[in-house]
Amino acid sequence: MKYIFMALIIFLVSGCATWNGIKKDTKTGVGWTKEKVHKGAVYIEKKTQ
């Protein structure tokens, strides 16, 4: 029982930092993904011509 309690405490403490990281990544993730996909498409287009 005490191992479950310790795991829960560790998860809650580390979860706060993780949650802040998730919120930050989702705000900037869409723009980064579109940019990365576009660069990849341009690269493939140049290589296949």
Secondary structure, DSSP 8 states (H G I E B T S, - for coil): -HHHHHHHHHHHHHHHHHHHHHHHHHHHHHHHHHHHHHHHHHHHHHHH-
